[in-house]
Amino acid sequence: MASKELKQFSREDVASHNKQGDLWVIIDSKVYDLSKFAALHPGGLAVLLDPEVAGKDATEIFYSLHRHEVLLKPGYTRLQIGSIKEQSPRINVDIAGKPSKVPYAEPTWLTEGYYSPYYKESHRNLHKAMRELTETLIYPDAQAAEENGKRPSQDVLDRTAALNLHPMRMGPGKHLKGLELIGGVKPEEYDYFHELVVTQELTRIGTRGYADGFLGGMVIGLPPVLNFAQPAVREKVTKEVFSGKKFICLAISEAFAGSDVAGLRCTATRTEDGKHFIINGTKKWITNATFADYFTVGCKTEHGLTVFLVERGPGVETTPIKTSYSPAAGTAYVTFDNVKVPAENMLGPEDGGLFVILSNFNHERWVMCCGSARSQRLIVEECLKWVNQRKVFGKPLVSQPVIRNKLAGMIARVESVQSWLENVTHQMCNMTYKEQSQKLAGQIGFLKMYCTQTAQETARDATQIFGGRAITRTGMGRVIEHYHRTVPFDSLLGGAEDVLGDLGVRQAIKQMPKNVRL
Ligand code: HEM
């Protein structure tokens, strides 16, 4: 709009343009000329010619039928020819980049007038910078890629690499040394709460396939390289991955074995000269594999499991798998046929791979909890807005007790999930990596199970609240439809819900003192 001179009109000026071929409306103090557009309007011509709409203030009816984003599409912004004299827009005017004012749309620490023991100035600075970055740079790329199924654009990956976003997603550690971090956070003060902020802001974008496509493979596939690779391999691979130029994925699950890692069938056999391993086997559901250059692969070796870093090359094939979210995630079936891998690409000790794989799970699952907690909150925000603006039987939807009851459940669930997550994050900040592995596997297992159970309840309630709009991919309920369709991913990836709950109980039973009795 910047290049076009906008005129000022009175309501009487607008009222005279109320017929086919000469049709204006007012939406939130802005005047739109729909004369030519009316015949192309996806909602039809007749609704626009209604005497209550043509030449009138259509703000309320417009917002009961469209998301605000419709007006922001370039093709539609140009329909605005002016605004009403001495009036200014009142709807969604101060939201971009700032915390939402909708109750419970932000966690407590971001809500004005509330307190938290966990977050310092540096977390707040990081939060501001991340919100702006995601809304201005990543959001548009995510919306496009979720639809067209392409991986995140190289431009966005390069620009986020230049800001050192990628290493920031790997938690605190030596890999941040000497880097200038987003929000001015000093590498030595970077903790798991900073990482939580980064993950939760990225999740707010609300596109589940893209979210995994946006280097989800790095988040789960690079830690074994950071923690267990030989220095030369580690240096090379982390540099390439953090630059956004090369992609890595974690290849553990198989059609034969998912959560039961010990049942893997992919094999690695040492060559006679001892310098290489030959890998044969398959992997399934591998996030980012479609475009990955590196694969962190769990293999059966002579006396156990061993993890290898495999570079794409002869014998490595990836076939995209169609899942219920976007191909932007790059989910693939991977085959390794006589793939020759140097022995120095072993990650951790030979036959000691189970520990490498298991120690990786805590961080992966915790990241997923950060995401789940934040995406549930996005749904709460969508529902609160909808119940307030949607009218049924002449009253806002929220006047129905059954709807308020659903909202109560959703809000209570999201608040409890976030609080538990913050407690676990606080433990992580105060424990060594080894202590985390020993003490938090059960806690994180339970937390992830609870996150994904509550997420599915919230998806179901939100679908009921939005009705038919929750089953269409475009329009008012598009966020709910997407959430409901993709929410099972969280409950399966990184360990299935039931398996994690069981893990937590088994860990607790192991820690039972021998001498306790009722
Ligand atoms: C600048 C003005 C307008 C634009 C650019 C616009 C654009 C659109 C678009 C893109 C859709 C498809 C659904 C979506 O993506 O949300 C739509 C649907 C619709 N529009 Fe509009 N519209 C405008 C004004 C109006 C007004 C004033 C009315 C008043 C009744 C109206 C009534 C409808 C209806 C009934 C639908 C179908 C909704 C559904 O399927 O649930 N539109 N419009």
Residues whose N, C-alpha, C, O or C-beta is under 5 A from the ligand:
A	BS01	HEM	Y32 P42 G43 V47 V53 A58 I61 F62 L65 H66 R67 V70 Y76 G475 M476
